[in-house]
Amino acid sequence: MTAFVEPPRLSQRILARVLRTSLILLFRSLIRPPMPIAGQRWMLRALTASAVIPRGVRRADSTLAGLRCEWHRPAHDTEQVMLWFHGGAYLIGAPSTHRGIASQLAKRAKLAVCVPDYRLAPEHPFPAALDDGLAAYQALLAQGYRGEQILLGGDSAGGNLALGLVLKLKALNQPLPAALVCFSPLTDASLSQLHKPPAGDPLLSLAWIQQAGALFCPANIDRRDPFLSPVYADLSGLPPLLIQVGEDEVLLNDSLRLAERATAAGVTVQLQRYAGCWHVFQAHAGLLDVADLALNRVASFIQEQLARQAGR
């Protein structure tokens, strides 16, 4: 269930140290209280403006269920689509901040990737993002996509949203997607079992996570609501699930617990743990070999699941 990675080359170890230090200085130290949410959003846009975009992927602006979204299409498009929900603690982030991940997935998995601009807190607390995700998925169905042609995925809070959405679809008896892909998902909004990596988490601070919870979760909502904290949900019947997580991040246990619960419920699970890596390290594809490896594994998983669906 767990995939391991060979030790990186010396040049990659040096690059990883440089990136780790940069994240501590430019993200962890700044994107946190007391910086206003507007300032946090601006900072993330600035930090992701130089993301590595692969050649051969076309980007187009569109709308889906009234939501602004960005589509990333490879040179040889297919009839499948991946609905990707960006991370950002439900406070920050947008399709534009996740062009690197979305375009890399489109190229490597050879399918269209749609990133919707779902509503964020504090302007729109839970369950606004979940409602937007459901509307976007149902809009794809209305366009003629079948469940087995759709994949769901997301990073961090986006992974939480993807999991909450598939649970909502299950509750509504709607067609389920072919598979789920989650990068370091938040699965327990109660924050009851956070990890304390010995090397420290260069990206996420406890203060920022707590701020996000306070702004996103209304006081009358149980933090263990299954649609908010899927680790407490009935996970039986979910589609195949791929989870990728770094060892050096406070949300490590969220992924481990989800994998354990999902496996116990009979879900086909692939859990991939990456030593020395931090939260959503896949954003460094094109720079870090381990990020390229991780996304290639995602592409293989996607093609495997789509082939399985086609063979039914």
Buried (B, 14 or more C-beta within 10 A) or exposed (E): EEBEBEEBEEEBEEBBEEBBEEBBEEBBEEBBEEBEBEEBBEBBBEBBEEBBBBEEBEBEEEEBBEBBBBBBBBEEBEEBBBBBBBBBBBBBBBBBBBBBBBBBBBBBBBBBBBBBBBBBBEEBBBBBBBBBBBBBBBBBBEEEBBBBBBBBBBBBBBBBBBBBBBBBBBEEEBBBBBBBBBBBBBBBBBBEBBBEBEEBBBBBBEEBBEBBBBBBBEEEBEBBBBBBBBBBBEBEEBBBBBBBBBBBBBBBBBBBBBBBBBBEBEBBBBBBBBEBBBBBBBBBBBBBBBBBBBBBBBBEBBBBBBEBBEEE
